[in-house]
Amino acid sequence: MNYKVSEIVDFMNDWAKPSYQESWDNSGSQILLNEKTDSVVISLDLTDEIINRAIEENSKLIITHHPMFFSGIKSIDENSYMGKNIIKAIKNNISIYSAHTSLDIAEDGVNDCLCKLLGLKDVRGLLKTEEGYYMGKVGQLEEMQYISLRELSEFLIDSLKYDGIKVYGKNREYIKRIAICGGSGASLIDDAIENNADVYITGDIKHHDAQYAYENELSIIDISHYHGEKLIIDQIAKKLKENFEISTIPVDINAFELSIENL
C-alpha cells in the first residue's frame, strides 16, 4: 500500500518528537519531497550505499538515526561526497528523515532498546538535558539476579554479534546496577558514578575516560558507537509495520568499519 511520505514523517515526529532533541542536533526531515511510497529503507547512517539500496527497492523514503546534515550546507557540489548523495536522492525523488537525540530520549527508543535487551527493572533517566528530558538510563537487574563483569560482557558479545567490545575499570564478580547510553556516552560517566552504577555500558570511550572510571570504582563496557545504537534499526521497522501496511528494509551495515579478513 502506498502512503504519503509526509504521513510516515508525521508518525516519526509523534514518536521521536522534535522537541526532544538537544540544541546542537538536527533531527527531522533532511530532504522532504511530495511523494508516495510502499517501502522504507532504514539504517543508522546515510551513505551512498543506502541511497543506492533505496533506488534498487524503489523506496521513496530513507529513515536514519544519524542526520544527513549536522551543520548548514552552503553549497551543493556534485564533485563532493555529500553533494553527490544530495543530488542522487533528489533526482530519484527520495526523501530522507533522521531521528537522532530525539530517538535516544523517546519511549521505546535507543536507550530503552538496550534496557530491554538487558532486562533492566526500575529504570530511570541518567542525566536531565537542557530541554528537560533525560539522556541515558540506569536500572537494576532482575531481583536476586547478579552476574559478573565477564558474564555481562559475554552476554553483550553474543547478543550484539560483536566481539570487539572493550572492558575498562576494575573486575567485578557481582553486578546489580547498570547505567547505559547508546552511542557516545563518555560525558555521562559522572552521572553513572553519582547513580551508583556498578557498570556503565556505552561507546567511544577514550583512554583517559577509562582511567577516570577506574579511579572512581566504575566498570565500563564499550560496545562501540554503532553497536550501541543498531538495535534501533529493527525497532523503527517494527513500529512502522505496526502502524502502516508497508514494506520495511532494515540495513544493519557499519559502513565505516572494515573487517581485516575482507581487505
N, C-alpha and C positions, 0 to 999 in steps of 0.2 A: 504493500500500500504506500502511496506517495503522500508525504507530508511537506508542508512548507518548512523550509529551513528555519524560519523565524519561530515556528511553533516549538521546535526542538530546543532552540536557543532560549525561548521563554521558560521552558521546563528546567533547563540547566540553571537559569538565573534564579528560579524559585528554590532550587535545591542548594546551590552554592551561591548564595546571594552576593551581588557585587559589594554590598556594604560590609561584608565580612573581610574583604581583602585588606592587606596592610597598605599604608600610604605609598610605598615605593613600588607596589606591584602593578601589573597591567592585565588583570583577568578580564574576561568578557570577549566580545566579538573582535577578532583581529581583521577579518575580511567578512563582510556580510553582503550577500547577493540575494536578489529576489528569485530564488529557485525552489524547486521541489525535489525531494529525494526519497528513495525507498531503502537506503542503506547509509550507515555512518561508519567511517574509519576512526578508530580510537587508538591513541598512542600516548606515551609520556612526553615525547619531544616531536617537534615539527622538523622533518628533514626532507631532502629531495626524494628519498625512497618512499616516505609516507605519502607525499603528493602523487608519485607515480602509482602507488598502490590504489589511491582513490580514483585515479584515471582508469586503471585497469578494471576496477569494480563498478565504474560509472557512479560513484558516490559523489554527491554534491556538498557533502559536509564532512569535515575532519574535526574531531574534538581531541584536544591535547591537554595535558596537565600544565606543562611549562609554556608560557606565552611565546608567540612568534616575535612579538615586539615588546621589549622592555623599556626602550627609550625612544624618543622621537626619531622618525625617519625623515631626513632632509632631502633625499633623492632616491630614485629607483634606477639602478644601473644594471642593465642586462648582463654585464660582464662580472658582476659580483654574485656571490652565492645567495645572499638574501634577495637581491634583485631578481635573479632567475626564478627563485621559488615564488615570489610575489606575482611575477608576470605569468608563470605557468599556471598557478592557481586561478587567477582571474580569467585567463584565456580559456580555461576548462570549466568555468562557472562553478568553482569550488569555494565554498565558504569555510572559514577557519574560526573555531571558538576555543578559548582556553579558560580553564578554571584552576588557578594556582593556589595562592594562600586562602582564597575563598573556599576551596575544596579541602584544604588542610583543616579548616575550622568547622566546616559544615558537619551536621549529623550524618553518620554513615560515610564520612569522608576518609581521607588518607589515614589519619591517626586512629580513627575508630576501626578501620580495617585491621590495623596492627594490634589493637586491643582485642579484637575478636579472635585473631589468629592465636594470641597468647592466652585467651580465656580469662582476661582480667575482670575482676569484680570491684565494686565501689570506686569506679573510675571518676576522676575529676580533672579539671584543667590544670595545666602546669604553670603557664605564665599568661597573665592578662595583658592583652595588647593595648595600644593607644586607642584603638577603635572600640575597646570594651569587650572583646571576645577573648577566648582562651586558645593559646598555641601550645601544642603538646599535651600529653595526658600522663596521668600517674594512677596506678591501681594495684590491687592485690591479686595474687594467685588464689585459686580456689581454697576454701577453708581447709586447713590441715594439710595442704599440699606445699611442699618445699622441694626445690630442685637445686642442684649445684650449678656453678657457672659453666662447667664443662657440659652438663646435660642440656642447659638452656642454649648454649652455643651450637651443640649438635642438632637440637630441635630446629633452630633457625636455618642452619645449613640445609637440612632436609626439606623444610617447609618452603623455603625460598628458592631452592635448587641453585644455591650459590655457595661455593666453597672458599670464596675469597674474603670472608669476614675476618675482622681483626678484633682481638680482645685485649683490653688495657686495664690497668689498675691491679688490685690485689685479688688473689683467688678466693672464692667463697664456696663453702660446702652447702650453705643453706641460703637460698634466695626466696624472698617472700614479696617484697615491694619493688615494682618495676616502673620506671619512667620511660616514656617513648616520645620520639619526634621524628616523623618521616622526613627524608631529605637531609638538609644540612642543619644540624642542631647543636653545634658547639656553643652557641650563645646561651643555651638553656642549661648548661652544666650546673651553674649556681642554683638554679631553680630545682634541679633534680636533687642536689645536696640538701637544700632547705626543706624539701618534701620527704626527706628521709628515705630516698630510694636506695635499694641495695645495688641495683644495676640500672644503667641508662642505655637504651638502645636507640641509635641514631646513625647518621652518616657524616662523612667529611671531617673526621677527627684528625687534627694535626698533632705533631709531637708534643708541643707544649700544652695542648689541651689534655693530652693523656697524662702528662706529668702533674698537672694541676689536679686532675681527678684522683690520681694515685696519692697525692699528698692529703687529699680530703676523704680518703677511705671509700671512694666511689669506683665501682667497676663499670667499665663501658664496653659495649659490643657494637662495633662499627660494621653495619650491614651494607654500607655504601649508599650513596645518594639514590642511585637508580633502584636498587633492590628494596630500599626502604619505602619507595613510593609506587612500585609497579603493581601492587595489589589493586590500586585504584582503577587500572585499565579494565579489569573484569567487572569491577563494581559499577563503573559507568555503563558498561554493556548490559549488566543485569538490570539497572534502573531503567534504561531505555526500553528494554524488552518488556518490562512490567507495565510500561505506560504507552508504548507505541507498537503497532504491528509492523515492525521494521527489521531489516537485516543489520546486525552489528558485526563489525570486523575488528576485533581487538588485535593489535600488533604489539607483541611483547619482544621488542628488539632493542638492545642497548647499542645504538649505532656508534658510540664513541669508544667502546671497549673492545679491543681485538683479542682474539684467542691466539696465543703464540703458536699453537698446533696448526692453525689455519693460515699462518703467514707464509 
